[in-house]
Amino acid sequence: IHRKFPKSESLKDCMARSIPFYTDRICNEAVNNGKRVLITSHENAIRGILMHICDIPVEAMNQLHLPNGLPLVYSVKGRCITLLDDGSGKDPMEEHDFGPAAKYLFKPCEITDEFYDEMEKRANAATATADVSEKVAA
């Protein structure tokens, strides 16, 4: 059987393939279990996933520029994207052109990772206090 593969793939076709994989496999098997995930792919697949997780309107996608090889870090808890600090002291937002639709990509985090870390510390401290109280009562 000989099949001819398409020479290109539309964003819609790419999303039809990549979004179910992201939600069914990556989220269910890794993200929901507290694991960190590295996704590398071609630009259209990354665009589709970004549209999905950042609620970017279709009409804004042609105004979003994604620099090649630049790591984007998505916080599941904060529902936001940040850029890695490369140690140069330069502001990556000034160094790279993300286009007019960057506002959809770089929205403020809803809740920061530090907030979750602090809540986890408090919960652990409360559990430890309860354990001590139970032992003293016994």
N, C-alpha and C positions, 0 to 999 in steps of 0.2 A: 504494500500500500504506500503510495506516494502522496504526501500532503505538502501543499505550498503554505509556508508561514507568511503572515503579513509582513510587509517591510516597515510598517509603522503601526502605532497603536494610539488611539485617541485617549484623551484624559478620561472620558466616560468609560471606555473599555478597560482601561487600566484600573480605575477605581472599582469597577465591577469585580475585578480579580483581587485587588490588594486590600480593600476595606474588609471583606469577609475574612481574609486571612489574618488581618490585624485584630479584629474583634474576636474571632473564634479561637485562634491559636495563640497569638502573642499575648493578648489581654488575659484570656482564660488560663493559659498554662504558665504564664510568667508574671505579668504585672499584678494580677490578682493574688498571687502568692508572694508578693513582696520582692520579687527579683528585678534586677536592673536589666534592661534590654538595649542592645545596640542594633539599630536598623541601618543598613546601608543598601542603597539601591540607585536606580537611575532617577533622573529628575521627575518624570511624570508620576512614578509610584510615590515618591516623597511628597509631591504636590497633592496627590489624592489623599494621602494619609493626613497631611496638614489641613486640608479642607475639612476633613472629618473631625479631627480632634480640636481644631481651633475655630470651628464654625465660620469658615471663610466663604463668603458668597461666590458663586460661580463667576459672576461678572467681574469680580475683583482679581481672579487668578491671573489674568493676562497682565496685571499691573504689579504682580509680586515677582521679584527677581531673587533667585536662590543662588548664591555664589557656590561654585563647585568646591567640594571638599571642606566646607566650613561646618563643623559640628554644631547642631542645634540640640539643646537639651530640653526635653519636655518633662515638666513636673506633673505627674498624674494628680497628686494631692492638690496642688495649687492651680492646676489647669492653665499653665502658662509655659512659654518658651523663653529660655535664656541662652546666652552664648558663653562658651568656655573662655576663661581668662587665659590668654596665651603668654602672660607674663611680660608683654612688651610695654605695658602702661598705656597703650593706645586704646581709645574707645572703639570697639568693633563696629558700632553703629555709624561712626564717622568714617571708618576705613572701608566699609562695604556698602554697596548700593542695593538695598532691598526693594526699592521702588515705592510708589505711592501707597501700595496696599500693605506695607509693613505694619501699619497700625493694627491690622487683624492678627498678625503673627506675634507681635510683641505687646500684648495686652498686659496690664498689671496682674500679678498673681492674686488669685482669690484668697488663698491662705498660703503662708510661707511654710517651707519645710521646718524652719526653726519653731514655728507654732506647734506643729505635730510632734517634734522632738520634745518640747517642753511638756506637752500634754502626756506623752508617754512616760516621761520622768515622774510626773506627778502621780500617774496611775500606778507606776511601780512602787513609788514611795508609800502610797496609800495601801497597796497590797502588803508590803513589808510590815507596815504598822499594824494592819489587821492580823497578820500572822503572829506577830509578837503578842498582841492582845489575847489571842486565842490560847497561846501557850501559857501565858500568865494566868488566865482564867482556869486552865486545866490544872 
